Amino acid sequence: MGNILCPKCKIPMVLNIETSPTAEGLRVNYFYRCKNCGYKLEDAIMLLKKTEGGYEAKMVEYVS
């Protein structure tokens, strides 16, 4: 897979991953951000639900 280019600047974007706690576990946001202009491109959102043995992953949104 090639680099994701910024639609404004046409330079490669950087993949970012942010996690935030929820009542049931964690929310993981995947997005690309342009270092030059700050443009943000959402990629995916995953929910990690706590279980007795660890976590259960569920992809809730995917933008291609």
C-alpha positions as CSV (number, residue, x, y, z in Angstrom):
1,M,0.0,0.0,0.0
2,G,1.3,3.4,-0.9
3,N,1.4,6.6,1.1
4,I,-1.9,8.5,1.7
5,L,-1.5,12.0,0.2
6,C,-3.0,15.1,1.6
7,P,-5.8,16.2,-0.8
8,K,-4.8,19.9,-0.2
9,C,-0.9,19.7,-0.2
10,K,-0.3,16.5,-2.1
11,I,2.4,15.4,0.4
12,P,2.4,12.1,2.4
13,M,0.2,12.2,5.5
14,V,1.1,10.6,8.9
15,L,-1.1,7.9,10.5
16,N,-2.2,8.7,14.0
17,I,-3.8,6.4,16.6
18,E,-5.6,7.8,19.6
19,T,-7.3,5.9,22.4
20,S,-9.8,7.1,24.9
21,P,-11.6,5.3,27.7
22,T,-15.3,4.5,27.5
23,A,-17.7,3.0,30.0
24,E,-17.2,-0.5,28.5
25,G,-13.5,-0.3,27.6
26,L,-11.6,1.7,25.0
27,R,-12.3,3.6,21.8
28,V,-9.5,3.6,19.2
29,N,-9.5,6.3,16.5
30,Y,-7.3,5.9,13.4
31,F,-6.7,8.9,11.2
32,Y,-4.2,10.6,9.0
33,R,-3.0,14.1,9.5
34,C,-1.0,16.4,7.2
35,K,2.1,17.8,8.9
36,N,2.1,20.7,6.5
37,C,-1.5,22.1,6.7
38,G,-3.0,20.0,9.5
39,Y,-5.7,18.5,7.3
40,K,-7.3,15.4,9.1
41,L,-8.6,12.4,7.3
42,E,-10.6,9.9,9.4
43,D,-9.8,6.2,8.7
44,A,-11.4,3.9,11.2
45,I,-12.9,3.6,14.7
46,M,-12.6,0.5,16.8
47,L,-14.2,-0.3,20.1
48,L,-12.5,-2.5,22.6
49,K,-14.9,-4.0,25.1
50,K,-13.4,-5.4,28.4
51,T,-14.1,-9.0,29.0
52,E,-13.0,-11.4,31.7
53,G,-10.2,-12.7,29.5
54,G,-9.1,-9.4,27.9
55,Y,-10.7,-7.4,25.2
56,E,-13.2,-8.0,22.4
57,A,-12.6,-5.8,19.3
58,K,-15.4,-4.4,17.2
59,M,-14.8,-2.3,14.1
60,V,-17.6,0.3,14.1
61,E,-16.6,2.5,11.2
62,Y,-14.3,2.3,8.2
63,V,-13.7,5.0,5.7
64,S,-11.8,4.0,2.6
